[in-house]
Amino acid sequence: MYFFDLAVVIFPLSLYFGFLALAHRAAMPLSAQLDLGFLGLGLGGLVFLGPLHLFVPLSSLAVKGWTTWLMVLSLYWLLVVFIGSMWAKRMVVYGVAPQDARRLLAEAAKRFTPPADLVRDDIIFLCDSDGKSLGRVEMRTSSVGRCATLTLFAKNPTRQTVTQFQSVVTEVFQEAPKDTSRWAKIWFPLFLMGLAAEAWLFLFHRHEIFQALLFYIRG
């Protein structure tokens, strides 16, 4: 099952690298829930071969077969959705350099009434169409992937407030310059390497892979 394990790990990771390569072609704001969903997909193979095996009794696998994995994978995605629900006031922006992100946010802050100021990485500028402040926005830059994380801090945030927050952030980064850092260039080669490795596995070891797949399906 060694080659099957490699195929299960490499394929979703390759898809995630492809998503990162696409996200870095231009500024792409995403809700934290959607970003976590893509990450959960990319790590799905590692989770499948690691922690999920601890929750799969062999007796249940022998009796119910593939439906056992369906229940366990559903539990995994419920956990991903639960964690994502705690990040409802957060957005992730790919494809824009950190210095450009701060500059764009500072320029956007001046367009509101009253204008807001950029204080370190904290920005108090988000307002609705009536000029009413939505709350304070904190910007942080991830060391992996060079993505900017924006979090809304409001006294009494509602679903409407979060929606307005997301619409304002999307508008701010519509015309952001493309990120040309090394992080923006590394994801596409990793994506191609992952696809090449997956093709090699299926070309030379497809018999072992299909045997292992039948074992997991039938029990």
N, C-alpha and C positions, 0 to 999 in steps of 0.2 A: 504493500500500500504506500510505499515511499513516494513513488511518482504521482500517485493520486493526491497525496497530501500536498506535494509541491504545486500541482495544478490548481488545487482548491485555494491555496494561499496566493499564488501569483495572479490569477485571473481577476479577482476583485480589486487587488492592489493596482493592477494595470489600468482598470477602469477609473480608479480614483486619480491616478496620475494623469490620465487623459482629461478628466474633469478639471484638474488644476491647470493643465496646459491651456485648455479652452478659457478658463476663468482669467488667466493672465494675458489674454490677447487684448483686452480692454478692461476698463474699470467695471467690476461686476459686484454690486451690493446684493447680499443675500441675507435672509433672516437666519438667526442662529439655529433655529430648528431645522431648516433646509440644509444648512452647512453641516450640522451634526448628522443628518440623514445620509449625506454623501460619505462622511467619515465612517459612519456605521457600516455602510455598504463596503467600503474599502477594507475595513478590518474584519469583515464578516468571515473570511476564510480562516484567519487566525483564531477568532472566537469559536468557530465551528470545530476546529481541531483541538482547542485547548479547553477553556472553561465549560463549553456546552457538553463535552463528553462526561463531565462530572455529574450532570443532571440526567443522563440517559442510562437507566438500568438495562442490562443485557436481556433480562427476561421480557421486559416490555418491547424491546427491539425485535426479539424473536417472535413475539405474538402479533404485534401490530405493524411491524415493518416501517415503511416510510412515513406513516402518520405520526409516529413518535417524534421524528425529526421536525415534522410540521408544527407540532405543539411546542417543541423546544425553541425553534426559530421564532415562533410567534411570541414566546416569552422574552426572547432577546430584543425584538423590535418594540415590544411594549416598554421595556426598560429604556431603550433609546428615546422613545416618545416622551416618557416621563421626565428624563433628564432634559430634553429639549424644552419641555413646558416651563422649566424653571429659568430658562433664558429668553423669555418672551420679549424682554425689553432690550435685546441686544441684536446688533447687526454686524456682519462681517463683510469687509470690502476687499476684494482681490483685484490685482492688476493695476494698482496705483502705488507709487513710491510713498513712503511715510511723510517725507518733507512736502510732497505735492498734496497729500491728503490734508495736512495741517494748514497749508496755504489756502486751499479751496474752502475749508471750513471757516477759516478766519475771514475770507472775503464774503462768504455767505452770511456770516454773522453781522456784517456791516449793513446788509440790505434790509434788516429787520428794524422795526420801531418798537422800543428804543434799541439802538445798535448794541451788540454785545462785544465783549472783549475776550481775547484768547489768553488764558492764564495757565501757563505751563501746558499740560495736556488736557485741562478741563475747559470745556466750551459751554457757555450758557447762551445759546442762541436760538434754539428751536422754538418757533412760534407757529400758530395756526394762521389761517387767512385773515383773521381779525386782529392779528398782532398780539394775541394772548400767549404768554410764555408757556411752553409745554414742560420745561424742566431743564435740568443741567445734563450735559452730555460729556462723558469721559471717554477719551480716545486712548487706546493702547495699541502698540504694534507687536505682533507675534514674531518671535525670533525664527520660527519655522514657516516658510512660505511667504514671508514679508506681507502679511495681510494686516489690515487695520481693523481693530475691533472697537465698535462704538456702543456704549451702554447709556441708556436713558435713565436718569434719576429724577423722578417726579414725586411730588407729595402724595397725590392720589391718582396714580396711573389707571386708566381705563383702557378697554380694547380700542376705543376710538383714538385715544391719545397715542397708543403704540402704532396704530395705522398711520396717523399723521406723521409720527416720527419716521417711519419707514419711507413714506412718500417724500419727505423733505430730504432725507439722506440720498435717496435715489436721484432726485433732481440735482443735488449738489455735485454728484460725481458723473453726470451725463457726459460732460466734455473734459473729463480728466485726461491728462497726457498719459501715454502708455508707459508702464514700468519697464525699464530696460536693464534692471539689475540681474545678477547671475541667478537669483532664485527664480526669476520669471522665465529663464531660458533652460532650466534643468529638467522641467517636468515632461516636456515632449520627448526628449531622448529616453527618459525613464519609461515612458509609455511605450515607445517602440521596442525597447529592450524587453519589457514585460510581454508584449505580444509575440516577439521572436522566441522567447523562452517557452511560452505556452504552445506555440506552433511546433517547436522542437519536441516537447513532451508528447503531444498528440501524434506526431509523425512517427516517432520511434518507440513509444511506450503506450500506445492506445489500448493494447490488449490488457495490460496490467491495470490501466485506469478504468476500463469498462468492467473488469472483474471486481474491483473494489467498489465501484458504483453500484453494481448489482448486490453486493454484500450489504451495503447501507440501505438499499431499497427493500430488499426481501428479508433482511435480518439473519 
